[in-house]
Amino acid sequence: MDYLGDVLEKIKKKPAVYLGRPSIVCLQAFLSGYNVAQYQLGVPLTAENPLDGFQEWIQQKFGIESSQSWANIILFFSQDERDALDRFFELFEEFQQRGRSSASNREYTQVK
């Protein structure tokens, strides 16, 4: 099974091929199915997931305290499902960069 980060890159390049139509709702459904497939294949829950912490980060970024999913939050602040999908990839990149910056800062501090 492909690493989820690789799958997300493929979806970003050709969303209609993987999702049927470019839609954040379809992406969320796809990712739910991906998680079910991992579970059924016995992929350990400890496997690295690039979306770990994304829900909390989105809630904090948009100042949302309700239990809305990351997809619904992004959709609410977008023009339509296609725009929300594009924003997801922008936000996901920002989320990953934040994680890389934190890791770099930890490594720099440990080296000193």
Gaussian input, Z-matrix of N, CA and C with variables (Angstrom, degrees):
# hf/3-21g

backbone

0 1
 N
 C     1     B1
 C     2     B2     1     A1
 N     3     B3     2     A2     1     D1
 C     4     B4     3     A3     2     D2
 C     5     B5     4     A4     3     D3
 N     6     B6     5     A5     4     D4
 C     7     B7     6     A6     5     D5
 C     8     B8     7     A7     6     D6
 N     9     B9     8     A8     7     D7
 C    10    B10     9     A9     8     D8
 C    11    B11    10    A10     9     D9
 N    12    B12    11    A11    10    D10
 C    13    B13    12    A12    11    D11
 C    14    B14    13    A13    12    D12
 N    15    B15    14    A14    13    D13
 C    16    B16    15    A15    14    D14
 C    17    B17    16    A16    15    D15
 N    18    B18    17    A17    16    D16
 C    19    B19    18    A18    17    D17
 C    20    B20    19    A19    18    D18
 N    21    B21    20    A20    19    D19
 C    22    B22    21    A21    20    D20
 C    23    B23    22    A22    21    D21
 N    24    B24    23    A23    22    D22
 C    25    B25    24    A24    23    D23
 C    26    B26    25    A25    24    D24
 N    27    B27    26    A26    25    D25
 C    28    B28    27    A27    26    D26
 C    29    B29    28    A28    27    D27
 N    30    B30    29    A29    28    D28
 C    31    B31    30    A30    29    D29
 C    32    B32    31    A31    30    D30
 N    33    B33    32    A32    31    D31
 C    34    B34    33    A33    32    D32
 C    35    B35    34    A34    33    D33
 N    36    B36    35    A35    34    D34
 C    37    B37    36    A36    35    D35
 C    38    B38    37    A37    36    D36
 N    39    B39    38    A38    37    D37
 C    40    B40    39    A39    38    D38
 C    41    B41    40    A40    39    D39
 N    42    B42    41    A41    40    D40
 C    43    B43    42    A42    41    D41
 C    44    B44    43    A43    42    D42
 N    45    B45    44    A44    43    D43
 C    46    B46    45    A45    44    D44
 C    47    B47    46    A46    45    D45
 N    48    B48    47    A47    46    D46
 C    49    B49    48    A48    47    D47
 C    50    B50    49    A49    48    D48
 N    51    B51    50    A50    49    D49
 C    52    B52    51    A51    50    D50
 C    53    B53    52    A52    51    D51
 N    54    B54    53    A53    52    D52
 C    55    B55    54    A54    53    D53
 C    56    B56    55    A55    54    D54
 N    57    B57    56    A56    55    D55
 C    58    B58    57    A57    56    D56
 C    59    B59    58    A58    57    D57
 N    60    B60    59    A59    58    D58
 C    61    B61    60    A60    59    D59
 C    62    B62    61    A61    60    D60
 N    63    B63    62    A62    61    D61
 C    64    B64    63    A63    62    D62
 C    65    B65    64    A64    63    D63
 N    66    B66    65    A65    64    D64
 C    67    B67    66    A66    65    D65
 C    68    B68    67    A67    66    D66
 N    69    B69    68    A68    67    D67
 C    70    B70    69    A69    68    D68
 C    71    B71    70    A70    69    D69
 N    72    B72    71    A71    70    D70
 C    73    B73    72    A72    71    D71
 C    74    B74    73    A73    72    D72
 N    75    B75    74    A74    73    D73
 C    76    B76    75    A75    74    D74
 C    77    B77    76    A76    75    D75
 N    78    B78    77    A77    76    D76
 C    79    B79    78    A78    77    D77
 C    80    B80    79    A79    78    D78
 N    81    B81    80    A80    79    D79
 C    82    B82    81    A81    80    D80
 C    83    B83    82    A82    81    D81
 N    84    B84    83    A83    82    D82
 C    85    B85    84    A84    83    D83
 C    86    B86    85    A85    84    D84
 N    87    B87    86    A86    85    D85
 C    88    B88    87    A87    86    D86
 C    89    B89    88    A88    87    D87
 N    90    B90    89    A89    88    D88
 C    91    B91    90    A90    89    D89
 C    92    B92    91    A91    90    D90
 N    93    B93    92    A92    91    D91
 C    94    B94    93    A93    92    D92
 C    95    B95    94    A94    93    D93
 N    96    B96    95    A95    94    D94
 C    97    B97    96    A96    95    D95
 C    98    B98    97    A97    96    D96
 N    99    B99    98    A98    97    D97
 C   100   B100    99    A99    98    D98
 C   101   B101   100   A100    99    D99
 N   102   B102   101   A101   100   D100
 C   103   B103   102   A102   101   D101
 C   104   B104   103   A103   102   D102
 N   105   B105   104   A104   103   D103
 C   106   B106   105   A105   104   D104
 C   107   B107   106   A106   105   D105
 N   108   B108   107   A107   106   D106
 C   109   B109   108   A108   107   D107
 C   110   B110   109   A109   108   D108
 N   111   B111   110   A110   109   D109
 C   112   B112   111   A111   110   D110
 C   113   B113   112   A112   111   D111
 N   114   B114   113   A113   112   D112
 C   115   B115   114   A114   113   D113
 C   116   B116   115   A115   114   D114
 N   117   B117   116   A116   115   D115
 C   118   B118   117   A117   116   D116
 C   119   B119   118   A118   117   D117
 N   120   B120   119   A119   118   D118
 C   121   B121   120   A120   119   D119
 C   122   B122   121   A121   120   D120
 N   123   B123   122   A122   121   D121
 C   124   B124   123   A123   122   D122
 C   125   B125   124   A124   123   D123
 N   126   B126   125   A125   124   D124
 C   127   B127   126   A126   125   D125
 C   128   B128   127   A127   126   D126
 N   129   B129   128   A128   127   D127
 C   130   B130   129   A129   128   D128
 C   131   B131   130   A130   129   D129
 N   132   B132   131   A131   130   D130
 C   133   B133   132   A132   131   D131
 C   134   B134   133   A133   132   D132
 N   135   B135   134   A134   133   D133
 C   136   B136   135   A135   134   D134
 C   137   B137   136   A136   135   D135
 N   138   B138   137   A137   136   D136
 C   139   B139   138   A138   137   D137
 C   140   B140   139   A139   138   D138
 N   141   B141   140   A140   139   D139
 C   142   B142   141   A141   140   D140
 C   143   B143   142   A142   141   D141
 N   144   B144   143   A143   142   D142
 C   145   B145   144   A144   143   D143
 C   146   B146   145   A145   144   D144
 N   147   B147   146   A146   145   D145
 C   148   B148   147   A147   146   D146
 C   149   B149   148   A148   147   D147
 N   150   B150   149   A149   148   D148
 C   151   B151   150   A150   149   D149
 C   152   B152   151   A151   150   D150
 N   153   B153   152   A152   151   D151
 C   154   B154   153   A153   152   D152
 C   155   B155   154   A154   153   D153
 N   156   B156   155   A155   154   D154
 C   157   B157   156   A156   155   D155
 C   158   B158   157   A157   156   D156
 N   159   B159   158   A158   157   D157
 C   160   B160   159   A159   158   D158
 C   161   B161   160   A160   159   D159
 N   162   B162   161   A161   160   D160
 C   163   B163   162   A162   161   D161
 C   164   B164   163   A163   162   D162
 N   165   B165   164   A164   163   D163
 C   166   B166   165   A165   164   D164
 C   167   B167   166   A166   165   D165
 N   168   B168   167   A167   166   D166
 C   169   B169   168   A168   167   D167
 C   170   B170   169   A169   168   D168
 N   171   B171   170   A170   169   D169
 C   172   B172   171   A171   170   D170
 C   173   B173   172   A172   171   D171
 N   174   B174   173   A173   172   D172
 C   175   B175   174   A174   173   D173
 C   176   B176   175   A175   174   D174
 N   177   B177   176   A176   175   D175
 C   178   B178   177   A177   176   D176
 C   179   B179   178   A178   177   D177
 N   180   B180   179   A179   178   D178
 C   181   B181   180   A180   179   D179
 C   182   B182   181   A181   180   D180
 N   183   B183   182   A182   181   D181
 C   184   B184   183   A183   182   D182
 C   185   B185   184   A184   183   D183
 N   186   B186   185   A185   184   D184
 C   187   B187   186   A186   185   D185
 C   188   B188   187   A187   186   D186
 N   189   B189   188   A188   187   D187
 C   190   B190   189   A189   188   D188
 C   191   B191   190   A190   189   D189
 N   192   B192   191   A191   190   D190
 C   193   B193   192   A192   191   D191
 C   194   B194   193   A193   192   D192
 N   195   B195   194   A194   193   D193
 C   196   B196   195   A195   194   D194
 C   197   B197   196   A196   195   D195
 N   198   B198   197   A197   196   D196
 C   199   B199   198   A198   197   D197
 C   200   B200   199   A199   198   D198
 N   201   B201   200   A200   199   D199
 C   202   B202   201   A201   200   D200
 C   203   B203   202   A202   201   D201
 N   204   B204   203   A203   202   D202
 C   205   B205   204   A204   203   D203
 C   206   B206   205   A205   204   D204
 N   207   B207   206   A206   205   D205
 C   208   B208   207   A207   206   D206
 C   209   B209   208   A208   207   D207
 N   210   B210   209   A209   208   D208
 C   211   B211   210   A210   209   D209
 C   212   B212   211   A211   210   D210
 N   213   B213   212   A212   211   D211
 C   214   B214   213   A213   212   D212
 C   215   B215   214   A214   213   D213
 N   216   B216   215   A215   214   D214
 C   217   B217   216   A216   215   D215
 C   218   B218   217   A217   216   D216
 N   219   B219   218   A218   217   D217
 C   220   B220   219   A219   218   D218
 C   221   B221   220   A220   219   D219
 N   222   B222   221   A221   220   D220
 C   223   B223   222   A222   221   D221
 C   224   B224   223   A223   222   D222
 N   225   B225   224   A224   223   D223
 C   226   B226   225   A225   224   D224
 C   227   B227   226   A226   225   D225
 N   228   B228   227   A227   226   D226
 C   229   B229   228   A228   227   D227
 C   230   B230   229   A229   228   D228
 N   231   B231   230   A230   229   D229
 C   232   B232   231   A231   230   D230
 C   233   B233   232   A232   231   D231
 N   234   B234   233   A233   232   D232
 C   235   B235   234   A234   233   D233
 C   236   B236   235   A235   234   D234
 N   237   B237   236   A236   235   D235
 C   238   B238   237   A237   236   D236
 C   239   B239   238   A238   237   D237
 N   240   B240   239   A239   238   D238
 C   241   B241   240   A240   239   D239
 C   242   B242   241   A241   240   D240
 N   243   B243   242   A242   241   D241
 C   244   B244   243   A243   242   D242
 C   245   B245   244   A244   243   D243
 N   246   B246   245   A245   244   D244
 C   247   B247   246   A246   245   D245
 C   248   B248   247   A247   246   D246
 N   249   B249   248   A248   247   D247
 C   250   B250   249   A249   248   D248
 C   251   B251   250   A250   249   D249
 N   252   B252   251   A251   250   D250
 C   253   B253   252   A252   251   D251
 C   254   B254   253   A253   252   D252
 N   255   B255   254   A254   253   D253
 C   256   B256   255   A255   254   D254
 C   257   B257   256   A256   255   D255
 N   258   B258   257   A257   256   D256
 C   259   B259   258   A258   257   D257
 C   260   B260   259   A259   258   D258
 N   261   B261   260   A260   259   D259
 C   262   B262   261   A261   260   D260
 C   263   B263   262   A262   261   D261
 N   264   B264   263   A263   262   D262
 C   265   B265   264   A264   263   D263
 C   266   B266   265   A265   264   D264
 N   267   B267   266   A266   265   D265
 C   268   B268   267   A267   266   D266
 C   269   B269   268   A268   267   D267
 N   270   B270   269   A269   268   D268
 C   271   B271   270   A270   269   D269
 C   272   B272   271   A271   270   D270
 N   273   B273   272   A272   271   D271
 C   274   B274   273   A273   272   D272
 C   275   B275   274   A274   273   D273
 N   276   B276   275   A275   274   D274
 C   277   B277   276   A276   275   D275
 C   278   B278   277   A277   276   D276
 N   279   B279   278   A278   277   D277
 C   280   B280   279   A279   278   D278
 C   281   B281   280   A280   279   D279
 N   282   B282   281   A281   280   D280
 C   283   B283   282   A282   281   D281
 C   284   B284   283   A283   282   D282
 N   285   B285   284   A284   283   D283
 C   286   B286   285   A285   284   D284
 C   287   B287   286   A286   285   D285
 N   288   B288   287   A287   286   D286
 C   289   B289   288   A288   287   D287
 C   290   B290   289   A289   288   D288
 N   291   B291   290   A290   289   D289
 C   292   B292   291   A291   290   D290
 C   293   B293   292   A292   291   D291
 N   294   B294   293   A293   292   D292
 C   295   B295   294   A294   293   D293
 C   296   B296   295   A295   294   D294
 N   297   B297   296   A296   295   D295
 C   298   B298   297   A297   296   D296
 C   299   B299   298   A298   297   D297
 N   300   B300   299   A299   298   D298
 C   301   B301   300   A300   299   D299
 C   302   B302   301   A301   300   D300
 N   303   B303   302   A302   301   D301
 C   304   B304   303   A303   302   D302
 C   305   B305   304   A304   303   D303
 N   306   B306   305   A305   304   D304
 C   307   B307   306   A306   305   D305
 C   308   B308   307   A307   306   D306
 N   309   B309   308   A308   307   D307
 C   310   B310   309   A309   308   D308
 C   311   B311   310   A310   309   D309
 N   312   B312   311   A311   310   D310
 C   313   B313   312   A312   311   D311
 C   314   B314   313   A313   312   D312
 N   315   B315   314   A314   313   D313
 C   316   B316   315   A315   314   D314
 C   317   B317   316   A316   315   D315
 N   318   B318   317   A317   316   D316
 C   319   B319   318   A318   317   D317
 C   320   B320   319   A319   318   D318
 N   321   B321   320   A320   319   D319
 C   322   B322   321   A321   320   D320
 C   323   B323   322   A322   321   D321
 N   324   B324   323   A323   322   D322
 C   325   B325   324   A324   323   D323
 C   326   B326   325   A325   324   D324
 N   327   B327   326   A326   325   D325
 C   328   B328   327   A327   326   D326
 C   329   B329   328   A328   327   D327
 N   330   B330   329   A329   328   D328
 C   331   B331   330   A330   329   D329
 C   332   B332   331   A331   330   D330
 N   333   B333   332   A332   331   D331
 C   334   B334   333   A333   332   D332
 C   335   B335   334   A334   333   D333

   B1=1.4562
   B2=1.5214
   B3=1.3108
   B4=1.4612
   B5=1.5264
   B6=1.3223
   B7=1.4515
   B8=1.5321
   B9=1.3085
   B10=1.4606
   B11=1.5286
   B12=1.3151
   B13=1.4589
   B14=1.5198
   B15=1.3342
   B16=1.4622
   B17=1.5227
   B18=1.3181
   B19=1.4694
   B20=1.5262
   B21=1.3314
   B22=1.4588
   B23=1.5273
   B24=1.3319
   B25=1.4699
   B26=1.5234
   B27=1.3281
   B28=1.4658
   B29=1.5241
   B30=1.3252
   B31=1.4645
   B32=1.5280
   B33=1.3166
   B34=1.4687
   B35=1.5238
   B36=1.3310
   B37=1.4608
   B38=1.5195
   B39=1.3285
   B40=1.4729
   B41=1.5343
   B42=1.3246
   B43=1.4611
   B44=1.5280
   B45=1.3122
   B46=1.4662
   B47=1.5264
   B48=1.3221
   B49=1.4661
   B50=1.5286
   B51=1.3268
   B52=1.4665
   B53=1.5238
   B54=1.3314
   B55=1.4672
   B56=1.5226
   B57=1.3204
   B58=1.4589
   B59=1.5128
   B60=1.3109
   B61=1.4695
   B62=1.5234
   B63=1.3183
   B64=1.4608
   B65=1.5275
   B66=1.3098
   B67=1.4576
   B68=1.5233
   B69=1.3229
   B70=1.4603
   B71=1.5271
   B72=1.3285
   B73=1.4642
   B74=1.5308
   B75=1.3222
   B76=1.4723
   B77=1.5295
   B78=1.3322
   B79=1.4641
   B80=1.5149
   B81=1.3082
   B82=1.4600
   B83=1.5380
   B84=1.3258
   B85=1.4638
   B86=1.5284
   B87=1.3323
   B88=1.4629
   B89=1.5252
   B90=1.3406
   B91=1.4600
   B92=1.5224
   B93=1.3141
   B94=1.4648
   B95=1.5224
   B96=1.3282
   B97=1.4552
   B98=1.5165
   B99=1.3163
   B100=1.4664
   B101=1.5281
   B102=1.3490
   B103=1.4685
   B104=1.5225
   B105=1.3168
   B106=1.4628
   B107=1.5273
   B108=1.3269
   B109=1.4721
   B110=1.5278
   B111=1.3250
   B112=1.4660
   B113=1.5254
   B114=1.3186
   B115=1.4537
   B116=1.5312
   B117=1.3338
   B118=1.4609
   B119=1.5247
   B120=1.3262
   B121=1.4612
   B122=1.5290
   B123=1.3298
   B124=1.4561
   B125=1.5162
   B126=1.3442
   B127=1.4632
   B128=1.5244
   B129=1.3201
   B130=1.4723
   B131=1.5293
   B132=1.3219
   B133=1.4573
   B134=1.5239
   B135=1.3209
   B136=1.4589
   B137=1.5271
   B138=1.3411
   B139=1.4716
   B140=1.5234
   B141=1.3284
   B142=1.4563
   B143=1.5265
   B144=1.3163
   B145=1.4522
   B146=1.5296
   B147=1.3308
   B148=1.4665
   B149=1.5261
   B150=1.3321
   B151=1.4583
   B152=1.5302
   B153=1.3353
   B154=1.4628
   B155=1.5255
   B156=1.3078
   B157=1.4595
   B158=1.5153
   B159=1.3365
   B160=1.4594
   B161=1.5290
   B162=1.3247
   B163=1.4691
   B164=1.5306
   B165=1.3078
   B166=1.4561
   B167=1.5337
   B168=1.3266
   B169=1.4645
   B170=1.5285
   B171=1.3339
   B172=1.4763
   B173=1.5264
   B174=1.3176
   B175=1.4663
   B176=1.5265
   B177=1.3191
   B178=1.4600
   B179=1.5301
   B180=1.3212
   B181=1.4684
   B182=1.5275
   B183=1.3293
   B184=1.4656
   B185=1.5283
   B186=1.3296
   B187=1.4631
   B188=1.5111
   B189=1.3160
   B190=1.4659
   B191=1.5279
   B192=1.3309
   B193=1.4621
   B194=1.5210
   B195=1.3195
   B196=1.4646
   B197=1.5257
   B198=1.2917
   B199=1.4648
   B200=1.5325
   B201=1.3125
   B202=1.4698
   B203=1.5276
   B204=1.3197
   B205=1.4665
   B206=1.5237
   B207=1.3289
   B208=1.4683
   B209=1.5211
   B210=1.3308
   B211=1.4641
   B212=1.5286
   B213=1.3143
   B214=1.4689
   B215=1.5221
   B216=1.3252
   B217=1.4634
   B218=1.5221
   B219=1.3242
   B220=1.4679
   B221=1.5270
   B222=1.3336
   B223=1.4661
   B224=1.5277
   B225=1.3200
   B226=1.4667
   B227=1.5267
   B228=1.3241
   B229=1.4604
   B230=1.5317
   B231=1.3293
   B232=1.4643
   B233=1.5223
   B234=1.3461
   B235=1.4611
   B236=1.5139
   B237=1.3367
   B238=1.4599
   B239=1.5286
   B240=1.3208
   B241=1.4679
   B242=1.5262
   B243=1.3194
   B244=1.4739
   B245=1.5269
   B246=1.3220
   B247=1.4589
   B248=1.5344
   B249=1.3190
   B250=1.4641
   B251=1.5254
   B252=1.3299
   B253=1.4624
   B254=1.5261
   B255=1.3195
   B256=1.4681
   B257=1.5268
   B258=1.3197
   B259=1.4744
   B260=1.5149
   B261=1.3412
   B262=1.4650
   B263=1.5110
   B264=1.3349
   B265=1.4613
   B266=1.5304
   B267=1.3219
   B268=1.4639
   B269=1.5288
   B270=1.3144
   B271=1.4622
   B272=1.5257
   B273=1.3210
   B274=1.4608
   B275=1.5223
   B276=1.3263
   B277=1.4750
   B278=1.5237
   B279=1.3334
   B280=1.4688
   B281=1.5298
   B282=1.3240
   B283=1.4629
   B284=1.5296
   B285=1.3261
   B286=1.4579
   B287=1.5275
   B288=1.3177
   B289=1.4604
   B290=1.5272
   B291=1.3091
   B292=1.4617
   B293=1.5179
   B294=1.3340
   B295=1.4601
   B296=1.5147
   B297=1.3281
   B298=1.4658
   B299=1.5203
   B300=1.3304
   B301=1.4659
   B302=1.5173
   B303=1.3308
   B304=1.4613
   B305=1.5217
   B306=1.3355
   B307=1.4648
   B308=1.5214
   B309=1.3208
   B310=1.4650
   B311=1.5227
   B312=1.3224
   B313=1.4630
   B314=1.5221
   B315=1.3437
   B316=1.4664
   B317=1.5222
   B318=1.3376
   B319=1.4514
   B320=1.5210
   B321=1.3355
   B322=1.4529
   B323=1.5294
   B324=1.3307
   B325=1.4441
   B326=1.5294
   B327=1.3320
   B328=1.4612
   B329=1.5199
   B330=1.3234
   B331=1.4562
   B332=1.5283
   B333=1.3207
   B334=1.4800
   B335=1.4847
   A1=108.01
   A2=116.53
   A3=121.63
   A4=111.13
   A5=115.32
   A6=122.19
   A7=107.72
   A8=117.49
   A9=121.79
   A10=112.42
   A11=117.65
   A12=120.30
   A13=111.72
   A14=116.64
   A15=121.11
   A16=111.01
   A17=115.95
   A18=120.54
   A19=109.98
   A20=117.17
   A21=120.42
   A22=111.54
   A23=117.30
   A24=120.53
   A25=111.06
   A26=116.79
   A27=120.72
   A28=110.66
   A29=116.37
   A30=121.06
   A31=110.15
   A32=116.45
   A33=120.85
   A34=110.82
   A35=116.80
   A36=121.04
   A37=112.58
   A38=116.94
   A39=121.29
   A40=110.21
   A41=117.70
   A42=119.59
   A43=114.71
   A44=117.90
   A45=120.04
   A46=111.63
   A47=117.47
   A48=121.31
   A49=110.47
   A50=116.76
   A51=121.10
   A52=113.56
   A53=116.41
   A54=119.85
   A55=114.18
   A56=117.34
   A57=120.65
   A58=111.46
   A59=115.96
   A60=122.69
   A61=107.15
   A62=117.57
   A63=120.34
   A64=110.97
   A65=116.13
   A66=121.48
   A67=109.85
   A68=115.88
   A69=119.62
   A70=110.95
   A71=116.81
   A72=120.73
   A73=109.62
   A74=116.53
   A75=120.61
   A76=110.95
   A77=117.22
   A78=120.26
   A79=110.42
   A80=117.14
   A81=120.71
   A82=110.33
   A83=117.56
   A84=121.29
   A85=110.70
   A86=117.13
   A87=121.96
   A88=110.17
   A89=116.58
   A90=120.51
   A91=111.89
   A92=117.45
   A93=120.46
   A94=110.33
   A95=116.58
   A96=120.75
   A97=111.77
   A98=116.92
   A99=122.00
   A100=109.93
   A101=115.97
   A102=120.01
   A103=111.62
   A104=117.16
   A105=121.09
   A106=109.91
   A107=117.04
   A108=121.34
   A109=110.48
   A110=117.28
   A111=120.29
   A112=110.28
   A113=115.94
   A114=121.03
   A115=110.72
   A116=116.07
   A117=119.95
   A118=112.12
   A119=117.33
   A120=120.60
   A121=112.13
   A122=115.85
   A123=119.71
   A124=114.22
   A125=117.33
   A126=120.01
   A127=107.26
   A128=117.51
   A129=119.86
   A130=111.86
   A131=115.25
   A132=120.56
   A133=111.76
   A134=116.54
   A135=119.95
   A136=111.95
   A137=116.87
   A138=119.72
   A139=108.96
   A140=116.45
   A141=121.01
   A142=110.64
   A143=115.52
   A144=122.27
   A145=107.89
   A146=117.49
   A147=119.18
   A148=113.71
   A149=117.58
   A150=120.72
   A151=112.86
   A152=117.39
   A153=119.68
   A154=109.65
   A155=116.28
   A156=122.06
   A157=114.10
   A158=117.65
   A159=120.75
   A160=111.49
   A161=117.66
   A162=121.46
   A163=110.29
   A164=116.85
   A165=121.26
   A166=110.73
   A167=115.40
   A168=120.28
   A169=110.99
   A170=116.69
   A171=121.36
   A172=109.81
   A173=117.47
   A174=120.07
   A175=110.70
   A176=116.22
   A177=120.07
   A178=110.91
   A179=117.07
   A180=121.62
   A181=111.40
   A182=117.07
   A183=121.16
   A184=112.89
   A185=116.98
   A186=120.34
   A187=113.26
   A188=116.92
   A189=122.42
   A190=109.31
   A191=115.78
   A192=119.62
   A193=112.36
   A194=117.82
   A195=120.76
   A196=109.78
   A197=115.90
   A198=120.88
   A199=112.41
   A200=117.71
   A201=121.30
   A202=109.61
   A203=116.43
   A204=120.45
   A205=110.11
   A206=116.20
   A207=120.55
   A208=110.27
   A209=117.26
   A210=120.77
   A211=110.97
   A212=117.28
   A213=120.40
   A214=111.79
   A215=117.26
   A216=120.60
   A217=109.77
   A218=116.59
   A219=120.25
   A220=110.32
   A221=117.05
   A222=120.87
   A223=111.18
   A224=116.91
   A225=121.00
   A226=111.61
   A227=116.83
   A228=121.69
   A229=112.65
   A230=116.93
   A231=121.75
   A232=110.43
   A233=115.47
   A234=120.39
   A235=112.21
   A236=116.91
   A237=121.97
   A238=108.70
   A239=116.30
   A240=120.60
   A241=112.72
   A242=117.49
   A243=121.05
   A244=110.59
   A245=115.75
   A246=120.55
   A247=110.15
   A248=116.26
   A249=120.82
   A250=111.30
   A251=117.16
   A252=120.68
   A253=110.24
   A254=116.50
   A255=120.24
   A256=110.74
   A257=116.42
   A258=120.62
   A259=111.01
   A260=117.34
   A261=119.46
   A262=110.61
   A263=116.81
   A264=119.81
   A265=111.54
   A266=117.53
   A267=120.69
   A268=110.29
   A269=115.97
   A270=120.65
   A271=111.52
   A272=116.86
   A273=120.43
   A274=110.42
   A275=116.76
   A276=120.98
   A277=110.07
   A278=116.18
   A279=120.50
   A280=110.45
   A281=116.72
   A282=122.29
   A283=110.70
   A284=116.74
   A285=120.76
   A286=110.82
   A287=117.62
   A288=120.97
   A289=110.34
   A290=116.46
   A291=121.45
   A292=109.34
   A293=116.10
   A294=120.91
   A295=111.81
   A296=116.77
   A297=120.81
   A298=111.01
   A299=116.44
   A300=120.46
   A301=110.63
   A302=116.52
   A303=120.53
   A304=110.74
   A305=116.25
   A306=120.38
   A307=110.39
   A308=117.61
   A309=121.46
   A310=110.66
   A311=116.63
   A312=120.56
   A313=111.28
   A314=117.42
   A315=120.66
   A316=110.37
   A317=116.34
   A318=119.90
   A319=110.45
   A320=118.11
   A321=122.42
   A322=110.04
   A323=116.74
   A324=121.14
   A325=111.22
   A326=116.90
   A327=120.81
   A328=111.34
   A329=118.57
   A330=122.76
   A331=110.21
   A332=116.68
   A333=121.31
   A334=114.01
   D1=134.88
   D2=-179.32
   D3=-65.80
   D4=149.80
   D5=172.79
   D6=-63.15
   D7=138.11
   D8=-174.93
   D9=-58.72
   D10=-35.90
   D11=177.72
   D12=-60.90
   D13=-38.82
   D14=177.49
   D15=-67.28
   D16=-40.07
   D17=178.71
   D18=-63.06
   D19=-42.73
   D20=179.35
   D21=-63.07
   D22=-36.40
   D23=176.53
   D24=-64.16
   D25=-40.90
   D26=177.98
   D27=-63.94
   D28=-41.97
   D29=179.25
   D30=-64.26
   D31=-41.07
   D32=179.86
   D33=-58.96
   D34=-40.16
   D35=-177.80
   D36=-74.43
   D37=-37.93
   D38=-177.33
   D39=-139.67
   D40=71.34
   D41=-175.08
   D42=-60.04
   D43=-37.95
   D44=-177.24
   D45=-65.46
   D46=-31.81
   D47=-179.80
   D48=-65.35
   D49=-40.75
   D50=-175.31
   D51=-93.17
   D52=-29.05
   D53=-173.78
   D54=-108.75
   D55=-10.86
   D56=-175.88
   D57=90.89
   D58=-42.13
   D59=174.71
   D60=-154.20
   D61=151.68
   D62=-179.14
   D63=-72.01
   D64=99.83
   D65=-173.64
   D66=-152.00
   D67=135.97
   D68=177.46
   D69=-68.04
   D70=-31.08
   D71=177.40
   D72=-64.99
   D73=-41.95
   D74=177.14
   D75=-66.55
   D76=-36.85
   D77=176.92
   D78=-62.81
   D79=-44.84
   D80=179.61
   D81=-61.28
   D82=-42.62
   D83=177.51
   D84=-63.90
   D85=-42.71
   D86=178.43
   D87=-59.20
   D88=-46.35
   D89=-178.56
   D90=-66.14
   D91=-34.80
   D92=175.67
   D93=-64.08
   D94=-43.75
   D95=176.85
   D96=-64.08
   D97=-37.56
   D98=177.91
   D99=-61.49
   D100=-42.96
   D101=178.39
   D102=-64.17
   D103=-40.40
   D104=177.81
   D105=-62.89
   D106=-43.67
   D107=178.89
   D108=-61.41
   D109=-42.40
   D110=177.71
   D111=-59.68
   D112=-46.14
   D113=-179.98
   D114=-59.99
   D115=-46.57
   D116=-177.80
   D117=-68.04
   D118=-27.62
   D119=177.44
   D120=-84.64
   D121=-4.71
   D122=178.38
   D123=79.84
   D124=21.92
   D125=176.39
   D126=-67.78
   D127=125.69
   D128=-176.07
   D129=-61.20
   D130=145.66
   D131=179.07
   D132=-66.13
   D133=-15.70
   D134=179.47
   D135=-80.29
   D136=-6.16
   D137=178.77
   D138=-59.89
   D139=141.21
   D140=-177.08
   D141=-63.16
   D142=130.60
   D143=178.51
   D144=-121.97
   D145=116.93
   D146=-177.41
   D147=-66.15
   D148=-11.38
   D149=179.08
   D150=-93.55
   D151=-1.79
   D152=178.17
   D153=-58.41
   D154=124.12
   D155=-179.97
   D156=88.08
   D157=-6.91
   D158=-177.07
   D159=-65.23
   D160=-41.08
   D161=179.59
   D162=-57.78
   D163=-49.69
   D164=-178.24
   D165=-64.73
   D166=-40.05
   D167=-179.77
   D168=-63.46
   D169=-43.89
   D170=178.55
   D171=-62.78
   D172=-44.63
   D173=179.68
   D174=-59.95
   D175=-42.94
   D176=179.67
   D177=-68.03
   D178=-43.80
   D179=-178.19
   D180=-59.71
   D181=-40.92
   D182=-177.35
   D183=-96.58
   D184=0.91
   D185=179.08
   D186=66.06
   D187=37.90
   D188=-178.45
   D189=-103.09
   D190=127.48
   D191=179.24
   D192=-109.14
   D193=-3.77
   D194=179.78
   D195=-79.10
   D196=177.53
   D197=-176.91
   D198=-94.03
   D199=29.26
   D200=177.84
   D201=-69.84
   D202=145.09
   D203=178.62
   D204=-70.84
   D205=160.43
   D206=177.52
   D207=-56.71
   D208=-37.72
   D209=-179.34
   D210=-65.01
   D211=-43.66
   D212=179.37
   D213=-66.86
   D214=-36.77
   D215=178.67
   D216=-64.64
   D217=-48.14
   D218=-179.89
   D219=-63.40
   D220=-42.34
   D221=179.26
   D222=-61.24
   D223=-40.77
   D224=179.85
   D225=-58.47
   D226=-36.60
   D227=-177.72
   D228=-95.21
   D229=17.44
   D230=-179.01
   D231=-122.73
   D232=166.78
   D233=-179.82
   D234=-74.94
   D235=-39.34
   D236=-178.75
   D237=-160.44
   D238=-177.12
   D239=-176.41
   D240=-63.92
   D241=-35.66
   D242=178.35
   D243=-67.30
   D244=-45.85
   D245=177.81
   D246=-61.52
   D247=-39.71
   D248=178.76
   D249=-63.99
   D250=-37.89
   D251=177.45
   D252=-64.44
   D253=-44.91
   D254=177.07
   D255=-60.82
   D256=-42.77
   D257=178.75
   D258=-65.60
   D259=-35.81
   D260=176.38
   D261=-55.37
   D262=-48.64
   D263=-177.51
   D264=-65.56
   D265=-35.75
   D266=175.80
   D267=-65.34
   D268=-46.81
   D269=-179.70
   D270=-67.33
   D271=-38.54
   D272=179.02
   D273=-63.29
   D274=-40.35
   D275=176.89
   D276=-62.55
   D277=-44.21
   D278=177.73
   D279=-61.16
   D280=-42.36
   D281=178.52
   D282=-60.96
   D283=-44.16
   D284=179.21
   D285=-66.57
   D286=-41.14
   D287=178.93
   D288=-62.04
   D289=-39.08
   D290=178.41
   D291=-60.67
   D292=-42.46
   D293=178.88
   D294=-65.75
   D295=-39.99
   D296=179.01
   D297=-67.25
   D298=-39.14
   D299=178.99
   D300=-64.35
   D301=-41.58
   D302=178.61
   D303=-63.14
   D304=-42.87
   D305=179.88
   D306=-65.29
   D307=-41.21
   D308=178.75
   D309=-63.82
   D310=-41.88
   D311=179.02
   D312=-64.41
   D313=-39.63
   D314=177.93
   D315=-64.37
   D316=-43.73
   D317=-180.00
   D318=-63.83
   D319=-41.92
   D320=-179.76
   D321=-62.57
   D322=-43.17
   D323=-179.06
   D324=-66.09
   D325=-37.26
   D326=-179.93
   D327=-70.10
   D328=-32.51
   D329=-178.38
   D330=-70.95
   D331=-35.50
   D332=-177.39
   D333=-61.15

